[in-house]
Amino acid sequence: MFKQKITIIGSGFVGSTISYTLMLSGMFDEIVIIDVNRDKAEGDAMDLNHGVSFVDPVTVVAGDYAAAAGSDMVVITAGSAQKEGETRVDLLKRNKAILTDIITRLTPYLTDKTLLLVVSNPVDILTYMTQKISGLPPARVLGSGTVLDTSRLKYLLSRKLAVDSRNIHTYIIGEHGDSEVAAFSSTTVAGMGIEEFCAVSGNCQYCGPCGENEIYEEVKSAAYEIIKKKGATYYAIALAVRRIIECILGDEHSILTVSSLIDGSFGLKDVCLSLPSIVGANGVERVLSLNLSSEEEKKLIMSGEKMRSILTEVGF
């Protein structure tokens, strides 16, 4: 079993849940928690350490950036939430300053193999900023992207198709946000398209394009609904992050819709967004192209152009 060191920057709802999920995973000898609120980081470390007798041996510490030295991976969950009346550009400028500070303080302690995984939102914009500020090779800087959105899509389809979600192959691509695209035209179950599978199984509640739009809207609005009900989303994203990290540490060459720097796919360049990508020990090893419908491709290009426009607004 692989055993390595990871640093989590940011110990809010998402960061602390990721720390807990990774502690349970048994993948790491050491988990370092860094937060601007040192008491919060220390409290989380204490709380987690009190449960180490129930899991594989692991050390959890709260520290400053020097404690990150030798980390195989660094997960960035820190960022500033939007204030009332604040524009999107102003928020991104503040997060740019936060990221610059984090990366500047972190860089002296990175090894030549450390990978950076960005989870903070808007994840595609912040992943791009992290890569540019850090100067690391694009393969070693990735975002959680639409890995969670894709899982949400699989879950909702599984309810309609009456089949295990793990046997559904589909993707949410583009931005992790309002312009994301559901690649229904590439969706398969047991090697069949959805309509064909429904005809064979005879146990589906799927309603063609009408049902697709309903499912897509539910995926897109899922985070808003959860936030409305309980204030934040953190369990499922922590599991998504665990899966990404598992692929990297295990050098699985698995296909995940992580966010990474796109350089030519579908004519898009110099922007981070999610496409099915082969993920292994070196991070994003290859970005794959999908066979999309003309409408899906059009929406994907629009999603990429939206990301590029935002980046231009904030000086990238």
FENRA-V834422 format. One record per pair of residues at least 6 apart in sequence whose ideal C-beta (glycine too) atoms are under 6 Angstrom apart, sorted by sequence separation. I is the first residue (numbers start at 1). J is the second residue. If there is no record, write none. Layout:
# FENRA-V834422
i->I j->J
i->I j->J
This chain:
# FENRA-V834422
i->35 j->41
i->120 j->126
i->174 j->180
i->198 j->204
i->262 j->268
i->263 j->269
i->8 j->15
i->131 j->138
i->158 j->165
i->174 j->181
i->187 j->194
i->226 j->233
i->247 j->254
i->277 j->284
i->278 j->285
i->33 j->41
i->118 j->126
i->172 j->180
i->173 j->181
i->189 j->197
i->198 j->206
i->278 j->286
i->82 j->91
i->118 j->127
i->262 j->271
i->8 j->18
i->131 j->141
i->155 j->165
i->172 j->182
i->173 j->183
i->223 j->233
i->265 j->275
i->277 j->287
i->8 j->19
i->33 j->44
i->49 j->60
i->130 j->141
i->154 j->165
i->157 j->168
i->261 j->272
i->262 j->273
i->19 j->31
i->33 j->45
i->48 j->60
i->118 j->130
i->171 j->183
i->275 j->287
i->276 j->288
i->259 j->272
i->19 j->33
i->80 j->94
i->116 j->130
i->154 j->168
i->259 j->273
i->45 j->60
i->80 j->95
i->259 j->274
i->45 j->61
i->79 j->95
i->127 j->143
i->45 j->62
i->153 j->170
i->170 j->187
i->257 j->274
i->153 j->172
i->169 j->188
i->257 j->276
i->258 j->277
i->42 j->62
i->123 j->143
i->41 j->62
i->123 j->144
i->150 j->171
i->168 j->189
i->255 j->276
i->6 j->28
i->11 j->33
i->150 j->172
i->265 j->287
i->149 j->172
i->255 j->278
i->256 j->279
i->4 j->28
i->11 j->35
i->260 j->284
i->265 j->289
i->5 j->30
i->6 j->31
i->7 j->32
i->8 j->33
i->9 j->34
i->23 j->48
i->115 j->140
i->116 j->141
i->117 j->142
i->118 j->143
i->119 j->144
i->253 j->278
i->254 j->279
i->3 j->29
i->146 j->172
i->253 j->280
i->16 j->44
i->184 j->212
i->11 j->40
i->30 j->59
i->31 j->60
i->32 j->61
i->33 j->62
i->251 j->280
i->11 j->41
i->26 j->56
i->28 j->58
i->99 j->129
i->103 j->133
i->146 j->176
i->251 j->281
i->32 j->63
i->103 j->134
i->145 j->176
i->149 j->180
i->273 j->304
i->247 j->279
i->11 j->44
i->96 j->129
i->100 j->133
i->271 j->304
i->146 j->180
i->182 j->216
i->266 j->300
i->273 j->307
i->23 j->58
i->32 j->67
i->266 j->301
i->32 j->68
i->268 j->304
i->271 j->307
i->271 j->308
i->65 j->105
i->69 j->109
i->65 j->106
i->68 j->109
i->79 j->120
i->162 j->203
i->73 j->115
i->74 j->116
i->75 j->117
i->76 j->118
i->77 j->119
i->71 j->114
i->77 j->120
i->161 j->204
i->76 j->120
i->160 j->205
i->160 j->206
i->124 j->175
i->124 j->176
i->123 j->176
i->156 j->215
i->7 j->68
i->15 j->77
i->156 j->218
i->14 j->77
i->7 j->71
i->5 j->70
i->6 j->71
i->5 j->71
i->153 j->219
i->5 j->72
i->6 j->73
i->7 j->74
i->8 j->75
i->9 j->76
i->10 j->77
i->152 j->219
i->4 j->72
i->10 j->78
i->9 j->78
i->149 j->219
i->152 j->222
i->171 j->257
i->148 j->236
i->148 j->237
i->148 j->240
i->147 j->240
i->144 j->240
i->144 j->241
i->175 j->273
i->174 j->273
i->173 j->274
i->173 j->275
i->186 j->290
i->171 j->276
i->186 j->291
i->150 j->257
i->183 j->290
i->185 j->292
i->185 j->293
i->147 j->256
i->147 j->257
i->146 j->257
i->185 j->296
i->145 j->257
i->145 j->258
i->183 j->296
i->145 j->259
i->181 j->296
i->142 j->258
i->143 j->259
i->142 j->260
i->181 j->299
i->181 j->300
i->138 j->261
i->179 j->303
i->174 j->300
i->173 j->300
i->179 j->306
i->146 j->274
i->175 j->303
i->145 j->274
i->174 j->303
i->131 j->261
i->127 j->259
i->175 j->307
i->124 j->259
i->123 j->259
i->142 j->283
i->142 j->284
i->139 j->282
i->140 j->283
i->128 j->272
i->139 j->283
i->127 j->272
i->139 j->284
i->124 j->272
i->124 j->273
i->115 j->283
i->124 j->307
i->125 j->310
i->17 j->234
i->21 j->238
i->25 j->242
i->13 j->232
i->14 j->234
i->18 j->238
i->13 j->234
i->17 j->238
i->21 j->242
i->93 j->314
i->27 j->249
i->92 j->314
i->14 j->237
i->18 j->241
i->89 j->313
i->89 j->314
i->2 j->249
